[in-house]
């Protein structure tokens, strides 16, 4: 099994602590797959901007995006 260092919310300081707090304030949970980028806050922000762009401005409805994600994960044998 691979082990990737992540910074948990209770250990976070500075910009990362602010990022986690903003997520909580917005009612979001920071998933483990997202925390993989916790050592690089700029990367986390870039991922958020990308996800926001295809969620809010995309051509697909939420249910269709979820279907694409489900099939992609199944084909990749990924439990996320």
N, C-alpha and C positions, 0 to 999 in steps of 0.2 A: 504494500500500500504506500502511495506517495504521501509525503508530509509537506505541507506548504505553510510557512510562517504567516500568520495573520495577526493583526492588532485588534483585540476584542474591545468592545465599547467601554468597558470599565478601565482599560489600560490606555485609552487614547488620550492624546494631548494636542494642543494647538489646533491646526487646521482640520485634522482628522476628528478631533473631539467635536468641533463645530459642525462638521459634515454629519456625524452620527446624531447630534442634537437636532439638526435641521430635519433629518429623516424622521426622527421621533415626533417633532412638532407637526410634520405633515402627515402623521399617521402611518408612515411607512416602516417596514421592517427591513433591516439590511441583512440579506441572505448570506449564507456561507460562501456561495459561489461569487457573490459580489465582494465579500471581505478579502478574497484572494488579492484584490488590488489595494488593500489597506496600507501597504508599505509605500504606495505611490498615490497620493491624494489627487494629483493632476489626472492620473489615469482613471480614478474613480469618477471624477467630474466629467471627463470625456465620455466615459461609458454612459453616465446619466444623461448627458446631452444627446448622445446618439439614440438611446432608448426613448427619450422624450420625443425626439423628432419623428421617429416612426410610429410612436403611439398616438401622438397628437395630430400629426400632419400626414399620416400615411393613407394609402389608398384602400387599405383593408380595414374592415370592421374588427372590433375586439375579438369576436368569436372566431373569425377567420384566421386572425393572427395566432390565436391559441391552438387552432387546428394545425396550422403549419408548424408551430413549436412542438406540438405533441408528436406529429409524424417524424419530424427531424430528430427529436430525442429518441424516439423508438428505433429509428434506423441506425442511430449512433450508439444504441444501447446505453443511453445516458439516463440516470434516474432523475435528473433535474428536468 
